[in-house]
Amino acid sequence: MRIIKVTVVTLLTLLCFGVKSQVVFFIDSLPANTPDEDSIFMASSLNGWQPHDNTFLFQEAENGKYRLVVNAVKDTFEYKICRGDWKKVEVLGDGRDVDNRIYFPDVDTVRVKVHGWRDLMPKAKIKSTAGKNVRFMPTSIEMPELERRRTIVLYLPPNYFKSNYFPVIYMQDGQNLFDDATAFAGEWHVDEIMDSLYTYRGFAAIVVGIYNGGDERLNEYSPWRNDSLGFGGDGDKYVDFVVKTLKPFIDEHYRTDPRAESTVIMGSSMGGLISLYTVLEHPKKFGKAAIFSPSMWFSPNVWEFLSKVKPKGNQKMYFYGGEKEGENNEMVEALDSVKSVLKGRGFDVDNDLKFVTQPDGRHSEFYWSREFPEAVKFLFNLK
């Protein structure tokens, strides 16, 4: 029998999202090869895309269906179905990624069919879309700060072997940057975009994609604990890994320009939160940052931290959020607050910082990918 657990809507959900009418999600069918012992979860923008959150665990119902009752939700949110791990996320019957599902308001019952699982698809059906300039480091790198290892994927520009030194862009959630075969919600097409910037703007840079830690993602991407969710708190150790272990390794073994003004940290959602923290904590290492849809809601300590930072050097930061992220422009309001706080701390928000919002923007890779080239152009003054 498949494991069944009781779902409880957390106090955080009730407080943050407001009580709405009850919404019931049914999974009407699962792939025939779904393991009986696996539990089925909803990962969503409600919980920072945590794939193994018992708050969003489906219960087995009659007639082979699965049922999840959500008593308090945002008016609109995005979600996917998975088996407790992003390696086990739903896909289409031909192995292609499923676009983020979207819950719209005023719907009391949602019915879902899952056509396939990424890890159980025939390998031939999941084709790599990574370009020829994308490669993995020969082995995963040790994370002594966290006593685990991490996969690193690299983009090397077309002229890598013809020039000496290149700026470096470090990016969170490396699985999602270059390849549909590893992405859980569609890739960013970073390799194609960087190739295009080289061809048409003459700009070349190394991109370092840091795979996230799966179940450890929320822990690593926040220095602060969220007690309601039960995650967070390892962010300082993760940032120490990036600053003290990964960056020195990359600078030693690849043709990098190691100066802060040539080094970018970048991420989205929780990855945006930890990127913001990194650039402000380590201005001598990272002189630039791109922060997409940061999870400012994760902890009130975020705002306490921002209220104490000071400008150091000529750092440049690019912020992006979509108007359709959350209820009543929550993301836009969060970025407005970030802008106000940083301006009050002495940052030059008119020249060194750029805040961009898009009316159609949602919390997904498609919109972050669309904004990625604009961020690079701003950070490196490309015309």
Stockholm file with secondary structure:
# STOCKHOLM 1.0

chainA/1-383         MRIIKVTVVTLLTLLCFGVKSQVVFFIDSLPANTPDEDSIFMASSLNGWQPHDNTFLFQEAENGKYRLVVNAVKDTFEYKICRGDWKKVEVLGDGRDVDNRIYFPDVDTVRVKVHGWRDLMPKAKIKSTAGKNVRFMPTSIEMPELERRRTIVLYLPPNYFKSNYFPVIYMQDGQNLFDDATAFAGEWHVDEIMDSLYTYRGFAAIVVGIYNGGDERLNEYSPWRNDSLGFGGDGDKYVDFVVKTLKPFIDEHYRTDPRAESTVIMGSSMGGLISLYTVLEHPKKFGKAAIFSPSMWFSPNVWEFLSKVKPKGNQKMYFYGGEKEGENNEMVEALDSVKSVLKGRGFDVDNDLKFVTQPDGRHSEFYWSREFPEAVKFLFNLK
#=GR chainA/1-383 SS CCCCCCCCCCHHHHHHHCCCCCEEEEEEECCTTCCTTCCCEEEETTTTTCTTCGGGBCEECGGGCEEEEESSCCSSEEEEEESSSGGGBEECTTSCBCCCEEECTTCCEEEEECCEEGGGSCGGGSCCCCCTTEEECSSCEEETTTTEEECEEEECCTTTTTCSCBCEEEESCGGGTSCTTTCSSCCCCHHHHHHHHHHHHCCCCEEEEECCCGGGHHHHTCSSEETTTTEECCHHHHHHIIIIIIHHHHHHHSCBCCSGGGEEEEEETHHHHHHHHHHHHCTTTCCEEEEESCCTTSCTHHHHHHTTCCCCSSCEEEEEEETTSSTTSHHHHHHHHHHHHHHHTTCCTTTTEEEEEETTCCSSHHHHHHHHHHHHHHHTTCC
#=GC SS_cons         CCCCCCCCCCHHHHHHHCCCCCEEEEEEECCTTCCTTCCCEEEETTTTTCTTCGGGBCEECGGGCEEEEESSCCSSEEEEEESSSGGGBEECTTSCBCCCEEECTTCCEEEEECCEEGGGSCGGGSCCCCCTTEEECSSCEEETTTTEEECEEEECCTTTTTCSCBCEEEESCGGGTSCTTTCSSCCCCHHHHHHHHHHHHCCCCEEEEECCCGGGHHHHTCSSEETTTTEECCHHHHHHIIIIIIHHHHHHHSCBCCSGGGEEEEEETHHHHHHHHHHHHCTTTCCEEEEESCCTTSCTHHHHHHTTCCCCSSCEEEEEEETTSSTTSHHHHHHHHHHHHHHHTTCCTTTTEEEEEETTCCSSHHHHHHHHHHHHHHHTTCC
//
